[in-house]
Amino acid sequence: MKRPWAGQVERPPEEHIPRYDPNNPLCPGNKRANGKGNPDYDSTFVFENDFPALQPDAPDPGSDQDPLFQSKAARGVCKVMCFHPWSDVTLPLMKKEEVVNVIDKWAELVEELGTIYPWVQIFENKGAMMGCSNPHPHCQVWASNFLPNEPALSDRCQRAYYEKHGEPMLLQYAKREAEKKERVVVESSDWLAVVPYWATWPYQTLLLPRRHVLRISDLTTEEREGLAAIMKRLLTKYDNLFEVSFPYSMGWHGAPTGPYLKEDNSHWQLHAHYYPPLLRSATVKKFMVGYEMLAQEQRDLTPEQAAEKLRNLPEEHYKTR
């Protein structure tokens, strides 16, 4: 953190985004790249991604017994979900009831797509620094006919812990973190957000329910309202850290769906990951290169230091003070 920096400096996130842009394909009433028009939506809006990475009719490569070069058909659907009709708001600046609408739609999509597909991945890339191609508040939902690498690893680890200890690993982890307090950023009666013990991104956080919950669709009305409140608190602290619209990639992990709905998934615990890149300022990010790509990730500051910084930030957004 103290070494001189003459490396890459990012452009700060754009602060003055128009509420409505007639050329933005995500705004209400506008046409998208495929010529389809958006409705004049006033809440959330979900549509099929015009440039999908997964398609339901992907061709089967056929059987191949080669020990090295093996392929299988990756089938699925990709959806885009707009959070709000306005382009100049983000989740921490939305009203609590508007964030609840987002959560309800997430749960609805997991239920709908989960009847068919084993994995439904909700994720948000926020900010140009994280590869977001449009400033309008939105996320993506991809459903696949296979369990991707990260969820498959999470499934194995949680299952192994459960078989050995008889309790979901992340449920026990949340209890321990709530007792220790040193890595807690924000908490409520239903939710806990911590900089995880294993964090490698500078201000990485893990958001956990205190109750044993398998999937986001299993959350009660009260838990969804509590989730909206704690998301606003956490994301406000993120924005207040460097007084910019804080970039990150985030996503939800819960028990697999599709054929897994008939199996015992007691080892799973619903959780969300937030991976922000910023390190020293609004324009200097962490680079995962060199030793980190070839050997092991290293930390620029400890999880305890990061949690303390975030915890001590105000919960009133810098734009509304």
C-alpha positions in Angstrom: 0.0 0.0 0.0 2.9 2.4 0.7 5.1 1.6 -2.4 5.3 4.5 -5.0 2.8 4.1 -7.8 3.6 5.2 -11.4 1.4 2.5 -12.9 -2.0 2.6 -14.5 -4.5 5.1 -13.3 -8.2 4.6 -14.1 -10.7 7.3 -15.0 -13.0 8.0 -12.1 -16.5 6.8 -12.6 -18.8 9.2 -14.4 -20.8 11.2 -11.8 -23.2 13.1 -14.2 -25.3 10.5 -16.0 -28.5 11.7 -17.6 -31.7 10.3 -16.0 -33.0 9.4 -19.5 -30.9 9.0 -22.6 -32.8 8.5 -25.9 -29.8 6.5 -27.3 -29.5 4.2 -24.3 -30.9 0.8 -25.2 -31.8 0.0 -21.6 -34.0 3.1 -21.0 -37.8 2.8 -21.0 -39.4 3.2 -24.4 -36.1 2.9 -26.3 -35.1 0.4 -29.0 -32.4 -2.1 -28.5 -29.8 -3.4 -30.9 -32.1 -6.1 -32.2 -34.8 -3.6 -33.1 -37.1 -4.6 -30.2 -38.6 -1.7 -28.2 -38.6 -1.6 -24.4 -41.9 -0.9 -22.6 -42.3 2.3 -20.6 -41.5 0.3 -17.4 -41.6 2.0 -14.0 -40.1 -0.7 -11.8 -37.9 -3.7 -12.8 -37.7 -4.9 -16.4 -36.4 -8.3 -17.6 -35.7 -9.3 -21.2 -33.7 -11.9 -23.1 -30.1 -10.8 -23.6 -29.6 -9.6 -27.2 -26.1 -11.0 -27.2 -26.3 -14.2 -25.1 -23.3 -16.3 -24.1 -25.6 -19.3 -23.6 -28.3 -20.6 -25.9 -30.9 -23.3 -25.3 -30.2 -25.0 -28.6 -26.4 -25.1 -28.6 -25.1 -28.0 -30.8 -23.9 -31.2 -29.2 -20.2 -31.7 -30.1 -20.8 -35.5 -30.1 -19.0 -38.2 -28.1 -15.3 -37.9 -27.9 -13.1 -40.4 -26.1 -9.9 -38.3 -26.4 -8.3 -38.2 -22.9 -7.3 -34.5 -23.4 -9.7 -32.7 -25.7 -13.1 -33.1 -24.3 -16.2 -31.0 -25.0 -19.9 -31.0 -23.9 -22.8 -28.8 -25.0 -23.2 -25.8 -22.7 -26.9 -24.8 -23.0 -28.9 -22.2 -21.2 -30.5 -18.7 -21.3 -29.2 -15.3 -20.5 -31.4 -12.5 -19.3 -30.9 -8.8 -18.5 -32.7 -7.2 -15.6 -33.0 -3.4 -15.2 -33.3 -2.3 -11.6 -35.0 1.0 -12.2 -36.3 3.2 -15.1 -33.8 6.0 -14.3 -30.2 5.8 -15.5 -28.8 8.1 -12.8 -29.6 5.9 -9.8 -27.8 2.9 -8.3 -29.0 0.5 -5.6 -27.8 2.5 -2.6 -29.6 5.6 -3.9 -32.9 3.7 -4.7 -35.7 3.6 -2.2 -35.9 0.6 0.1 -39.2 -0.6 -1.5 -37.5 -0.3 -4.9 -34.7 -2.6 -3.8 -37.3 -5.0 -2.4 -38.8 -5.2 -5.9 -35.3 -6.1 -7.3 -35.0 -8.9 -4.7 -38.5 -10.2 -5.4 -37.7 -10.3 -9.1 -34.4 -12.2 -8.4 -36.3 -14.8 -6.4 -38.9 -15.1 -9.2 -36.3 -15.7 -11.8 -34.5 -18.3 -9.7 -37.8 -20.2 -9.2 -38.8 -19.9 -12.9 -35.4 -20.9 -14.4 -34.6 -23.3 -11.6 -37.4 -25.6 -12.6 -35.3 -26.5 -15.7 -31.7 -25.5 -15.2 -29.2 -26.8 -12.5 -27.7 -23.4 -12.0 -29.1 -19.9 -12.1 -26.4 -17.2 -11.7 -27.5 -13.7 -10.7 -24.6 -11.2 -11.1 -24.0 -7.5 -11.4 -21.0 -5.9 -12.9 -21.1 -2.2 -11.8 -18.9 0.4 -13.4 -16.8 0.6 -16.5 -13.8 -0.7 -14.5 -15.6 -4.0 -14.1 -16.5 -4.3 -17.7 -20.0 -2.9 -17.5 -21.0 -1.7 -21.0 -23.9 0.5 -19.9 -24.4 2.8 -16.9 -28.1 2.1 -16.5 -28.7 0.2 -13.3 -29.0 -3.5 -14.2 -27.7 -7.0 -13.6 -27.7 -10.3 -15.6 -29.2 -13.7 -14.9 -27.7 -16.7 -16.7 -29.1 -20.2 -16.3 -27.1 -23.2 -17.5 -27.5 -27.0 -17.9 -24.4 -27.6 -15.9 -22.9 -26.6 -12.6 -20.1 -24.0 -13.3 -16.7 -24.3 -11.7 -17.1 -21.9 -8.8 -20.5 -23.2 -7.6 -19.2 -26.8 -8.1 -16.2 -26.1 -5.8 -18.5 -24.4 -3.3 -20.8 -27.4 -3.3 -18.0 -29.8 -2.6 -16.5 -27.7 0.2 -19.8 -27.1 1.9 -20.8 -30.7 1.6 -17.5 -31.9 3.0 -17.8 -29.6 6.0 -21.5 -30.6 6.6 -20.6 -34.3 6.5 -17.8 -33.8 9.0 -19.5 -31.4 11.4 -23.2 -31.8 10.9 -23.8 -28.1 10.4 -23.7 -25.9 7.3 -20.3 -24.3 7.1 -21.5 -20.8 6.3 -24.1 -20.8 9.0 -21.4 -21.6 11.6 -19.1 -19.1 9.9 -21.7 -16.3 10.3 -22.2 -17.2 14.0 -18.4 -17.0 14.6 -18.0 -13.7 12.7 -20.9 -12.2 14.6 -19.3 -13.1 17.9 -15.8 -11.8 16.9 -17.1 -8.6 15.3 -13.6 -7.7 14.0 -14.5 -8.3 10.3 -18.2 -7.2 10.5 -19.1 -4.2 8.3 -22.9 -4.0 8.8 -25.3 -6.3 10.5 -29.0 -6.6 11.4 -31.3 -9.2 13.1 -31.5 -11.2 9.9 -28.3 -10.4 7.9 -24.6 -10.1 8.3 -22.0 -8.5 5.9 -18.3 -9.2 6.6 -15.0 -8.8 5.0 -14.3 -12.6 4.8 -11.4 -14.2 6.6 -10.0 -15.3 3.3 -10.6 -12.0 1.4 -8.1 -11.2 -1.4 -9.8 -8.3 -3.1 -9.2 -5.1 -0.9 -12.7 -4.4 0.2 -14.3 -7.8 -0.7 -17.4 -8.6 1.3 -19.6 -11.6 2.0 -23.4 -11.1 2.7 -25.1 -13.9 4.7 -28.5 -14.6 6.3 -28.4 -15.5 9.9 -31.0 -18.2 9.4 -30.4 -21.4 7.4 -31.6 -20.5 3.9 -30.9 -22.6 0.7 -32.0 -20.2 -2.0 -33.0 -16.5 -2.4 -36.5 -17.7 -3.3 -36.8 -19.1 0.2 -36.5 -15.8 1.9 -39.5 -14.5 3.9 -41.0 -11.1 3.3 -39.3 -9.7 6.4 -35.9 -11.1 5.3 -36.3 -9.6 1.9 -37.0 -6.2 3.4 -34.1 -6.7 5.8 -31.9 -7.6 2.8 -32.9 -4.4 0.9 -32.0 -2.4 4.0 -28.6 -4.0 4.6 -27.7 -3.8 0.9 -28.4 -0.1 0.9 -26.2 0.3 4.0 -23.3 -1.8 2.6 -23.3 -0.2 -0.8 -23.6 3.3 0.7 -20.4 2.6 2.7 -18.8 1.4 -0.5 -19.7 4.7 -2.3 -18.6 6.8 0.7 -15.1 5.2 0.8 -13.7 7.2 -2.0 -16.9 9.3 -2.7 -17.5 7.7 -6.1 -20.0 5.2 -7.5 -18.0 2.2 -6.3 -17.4 -0.4 -8.9 -17.7 -4.1 -8.2 -18.8 -7.5 -9.4 -21.3 -9.2 -7.2 -23.3 -12.4 -7.4 -25.6 -14.7 -5.5 -24.8 -18.4 -4.7 -27.4 -20.7 -3.4 -28.3 -24.4 -3.6 -28.4 -25.8 -7.1 -31.7 -26.2 -8.8 -33.2 -28.3 -11.7 -32.5 -32.0 -10.9 -30.9 -30.9 -7.5 -34.3 -29.8 -6.2 -35.1 -33.4 -5.5 -31.8 -33.9 -3.5 -30.8 -33.0 0.0 -29.0 -29.7 -0.1 -28.8 -29.1 3.6 -25.1 -28.3 3.3 -25.8 -25.2 1.3 -26.3 -21.7 2.7 -27.4 -18.7 0.6 -24.8 -16.0 0.3 -23.7 -13.1 -1.9 -20.1 -12.1 -2.9 -19.0 -8.6 -3.6 -15.6 -8.1 -5.4 -14.6 -4.5 -5.7 -11.3 -3.7 -7.5 -10.4 -0.3 -5.9 -7.4 -0.3 -3.6 -5.8 3.1 -2.8 -8.2 5.6 -4.4 -11.0 6.0 -6.9 -8.4 5.7 -9.7 -6.0 3.0 -8.5 -7.2 -0.6 -8.4 -5.7 -3.9 -7.4 -4.1 -6.0 -10.1 -4.3 -9.8 -9.9 -1.1 -10.5 -11.9 2.3 -12.1 -11.6 2.6 -14.1 -8.4 -1.2 -14.0 -7.9 -1.9 -15.5 -11.3 1.0 -18.1 -11.1 1.2 -19.0 -7.5 -1.3 -17.6 -5.0 -3.3 -14.4 -4.3 -1.8 -11.9 -1.8 -3.5 -9.3 0.3 -2.7 -5.6 0.2 -4.4 -5.0 3.5 -5.8 -7.4 6.1 -9.6 -8.2 6.2 -9.7 -6.6 9.7 -8.2 -3.3 8.4 -10.7 -3.3 5.4 -13.7 -4.1 7.7 -12.7 -1.3 10.1 -12.4 1.3 7.3 -15.8 0.3 5.9 -17.5 0.0 9.3 -16.4 3.5 10.4 -17.8 5.2 7.3 -21.2 7.1 7.5 -24.4 5.4 6.4 -25.7 8.5 4.8 -24.7 8.6 1.1 -22.3 11.4 0.2 -24.6 12.6 -2.6 -27.5 13.2 -0.2 -25.6 14.9 2.7 
